[in-house]
Amino acid sequence: MDQIQMEKVFTQDYLDSLLPLEKSNQFFEALYGDALEGAYDIRLKLIRVNPDKIILSFELAQRPGKCLVCSLTYGLPNVFERHPIINIKGMVDRMTQDGIQIKNWRFGQTEEQSSELHQIPLYLDL
């Protein structure tokens, strides 16, 4: 699959099917026992498609009345890598079934875009 085809596949609808918006509440329910305790919503976004790499991002958007900066997002790459609700292995398997030939994947470190938005890059090596 070439770069143009991959860009057509990685629409926001496709990314939302990999990580539906309701997963945020499920994640916090599993983590804290109450979805209302969550400080942010998690959404998968496309950053860039290169011939040898796709860069996605887990966007962590602060919820009203919550403190994103206080919620220890810097440890999340390790948590997301193993957490069954996020299910990164399932996402990668689905992308592979959809024709994306992924050789390897890895998380980057949490990046603070603002006090209301943090991002965790996901690198997919093709």
N, C-alpha and C positions, 0 to 999 in steps of 0.2 A: 504494500500500500504506500503510495507516495505522499509527500507532504500535503498537497492540496486535498487529497482524499481524507487524510487524517484530520485536517482542519474542519472538513465537513462532518466527520463523525463526532468530534469533540464539541458538540453544541452544548449550551447550558442545559437543555432538556436531557441530553444523554448523561451529563455529569450529575444532574439531579436524580436520574434513575440509578446511578451507582451509589450515591449517598443522598437518599431522600431527606428533605428538611426535617421530618419527624424524628430522624435519628438523633438529633440534638437532645430532645426530651428523653429518648430512650437511654442515651449515654449518661445523662445526669441522674435518671432514675436508678440505673445500675450503680453509678458511682456514689451517690449520696442518699439514695432511697426516696428522693423527691425531685421531680423534674423542675420544680420552681426554684430550687437551689442553684441552678445553672446560671452562670454569669454571661454566657455568650451563646450565640447560634453558630453552628458549623455548616459551612457550605463549600463544596468543591468547585474550584474555578480553573479555567485554562489560562496559563501564563504564556506558554510558547510551544510551538511545534517546530522542531529541527529535523533534518534528515536522520539523525542518529539518536535523538532524545526528545521526549515530551516532558514539559515541566507543568505540573499542576500545582495547585495551592489549596490547602485547607484554610479557608478564611474563618476567623473567629471574630464575629461581630458582637460587640457589647449589647446586652439586653438592657432595656430601660430600667433605671434605678439600680443597676448592678455595677460592680467595679471589675472591669476586665483586667486591669493592671494588678489587682489584688489576687487574681485567681491562679497564679503560678503556671502560666502557659508555657514557660520555658522547658518544663519537663514533659510536655505533651508528645513530642515526637516518639519517645520511648513507649509511652502509654498507647498512642494510636497504633503503633506497630504491632502490638499484641492484643488490643482490645477486641473482643468478639462482636461488639455492637458496630464499631467502625469497620471491622472485617476487611482490612486492606488486601489480604490474600484473596478473598472472594471478589473484590473489585478487579484485581489484576487478572484473575482467572476469567472473569466476564469479558474484560477487554481482549484477552487472548482469544476467547471464543468468537468475539466480534471482529477478528482479523488483525488485531494489533499484535505484532510479534515482539513481545517484551522479553529481553534477556535478563534484566536485573532491575531492581527498584531500590530506592533508599529515600529516607527523609532527610531534609536539611534541618537546620536549627530554626527555632521560632524567630520571626522577624517582626518587630514592633513598628507598624506603619503609622499608628497614632495611638493615643490612649484608648480609643474606641475600636481599633481594628488591628489584630495581629494575624500573621500568616505563617503557615508551616508548609514549606515547599516539599513536593513529592517529585522525585526525578525518576523517570522511566527510561531506561536505556534500551534502545531498539536494536 
